[in-house]
């Protein structure tokens, strides 16, 4: 029954867009600080994000401006991003907060996220399936620095990884 | 003096691990020549990177009649192909590409998609049992005399089974009739197709890969008949095209080549405007303006019109058609030939398109030609589409649509300009320098993205280019190596297509130009490569060899590192030791020792507090002896005499060095990323002046993991920065400074910016 309901949900998702001829990626830089803090900057192609947001929510996300700076309302980003991106330590989801975002003129959206974790972190689980439902070749790179140093690339087949 | 112990430890542990599995008796030097990786030079392709004396390429000429059915979005065509075998080989069969079959219901491109249940969406579910009846319907294949010709279709390829081999220097003429359903590009996707405008119920067709096209037969691949799966694009022989396109009356057509029946198709006023455009160098002239296009899109006229085009020496043919088209044009003067830059767009593209599109086409031609050769074709066309960017000879389809109220953000504007530059630029790579896209995407996308970057920067100072500068590729290159492919990977097997085939090769070319070779040597060599392979089929080796041969720089290490490996750049300034020359003079040496001793003595906290203390010995003269007045820091006559003798034995050079009073710095570097690169250092001295020293990558020749080098200066060094202009794509700059300095992360920079103003609309809308 659960599977059936999931299927029904996806089948209403709407149209498809093909971007020729590049396949885009997202890159997130997670920095784990000694004092038990996580700082995350997540880069996506704004154009791709807008498309997937629209298809997933059946409504457009419109950017706003602060003088020349273009960005999205953090509250609109929150639900979408955290449905597709989460960080846990030993099965406990870390409470992440979007502190802001900006869309650069080269079309890159950067979302700034922070959260608290325990000090001397030895292990971190990342779930990341950003945009993969709509762009089958989407690759999501996560680079870790600070207390844990590593890199991993997520895709539509690999959505969870434990960094140690 | 940092990281010394840390990296010593790391190196001890990791180097054996890196070498695990490698045969210690073989040569893994980063500077090892590329001879095992590249094809051996031969009579077709020389060791200098030029076409060989027996280089050949086959040709295919087409005569086509195309009919567009606007009622049911169906395209019908009949074509005559004359194939010329210029090779020294007998060909028993010919191969033809049927790209539309990628959209056939039984296409392998649907079958090879992977993913779990959660990754499904509307399209992937539909693709399990595709509804759209796409793909070619081949209705007839005949000899020139009309008799049937045997053929076999294998997915996206069709083999013409010749009754007798096609001999060298002979030609074979045959006919194919076909039709297919045109795809809705926004719903089904695709490089070509149609867009439907619900408001005025019109279609805008951007049509390409629409006819059975000859494959390339050459000296490296034989027949290039690798199936079309969607990612690896095209490789096609050059030839002449004579194409008649039948469209509903009222449609405006844009196509590869020259319109040869303008007098039958266009009004006298439109012809007059077109002539005016041929003399307008500064501003585009409207052949169909917005008002006329709006009128045009409102009424469906009866009948058809045949637009007749001829194109010489092109590798493909593309076209677009719609009632909605506005059409403008301007002339681009070149030393060898004038070119008509043109744009075709619906009102939905304005005001952006009328202001920028044609001028961007003109700018692109001027800029690319400067670095390669004069654009050889008569026209260059930019056609407006939603979303995509896609290129064909003389014509390309480009995105960039303002909002409905006509306002747009800067991002939309730069996005549109960037895509037009890129797609028009593809005329050079691969339409003219005709590399094999199905094998090597980077040879056209990477080189084109590199020239796109140069063209963007010449369009406007500070243009926000997404790719080109070295620092923009670092996040990709430092990433998880399991999901990164070397640039030299076949188009269908690449991980992270955009970064691999566009970003990294474009950056590599820019680094070659700015850092490794210098602009003068690079530009000359790049132009040599472009001119050597203009209207020919180059392979990667031809580029590698040409750039080396024309510059006298051995770049094998660069190709090996940047194109054949996934190594990244992370050079670390590990350790610094400071030295001065000891001239052996006992007077100055002892005086210096005294200063050091006094400094330490005076710093000691107890000594400072005891300053006023009168000691027991000071109160009792009877405790004084020889050592009370003995000065250990004063040179003895014996020492002075010995020094004089030492000096007498020195030659002039030695004396000069001793008297130079130089400061010596021994710097230790380690190569953490694996990619060998030049070492560029910025030394800042105690008087706040600075000196840039650039050491070529060959410094890593004998040891590509760790090196030590001594630098001598007249002045004392206060600061050292490695890669000060961020030109080497160094992925970790935290180990580039002495004394150590942490650069703020993007996160930190953002967090401390002040952003208190209230959000609003885009500045253009706000002003409105």
Interface residues (C-beta under 8 A of the other chain):
Chain A: X3 X6 X7 X10 X11 X12 X13 X14 X15 X16 X17 X18 X19 X20 X21 X22 X23 X24 X25 X27 X29 X31 X39 X40 X41 X43 X46 X47 X55 X63 X64 X65 X66 X67 X68 X69 X70 X71 X73 X99 X100 X102 X103 X104 X105 X106 X107 X108 X110 X112 X114 X129 X132 X133 X134 X136 X137 X139 X141 X143 X151 X152 X153 X155 X156 X157 X159
Chain B: X113 X114 X115 X116 X117 X118 X119 X120 X121 X122 X123 X124 X125 X185 X186 X187 X188 X189 X190 X191 X231 X233 X387 X388 X389 X390 X409 X410 X411 X414 X415 X445 X464 X465 X466 X475 X476 X478 X479 X480 X481 X482 X483 X484 X495 X496 X497 X498 X499 X502 X745 X746 X747 X748 X750 X751 X755 X757 X758 X759 X760 X761 X762 X763 X766
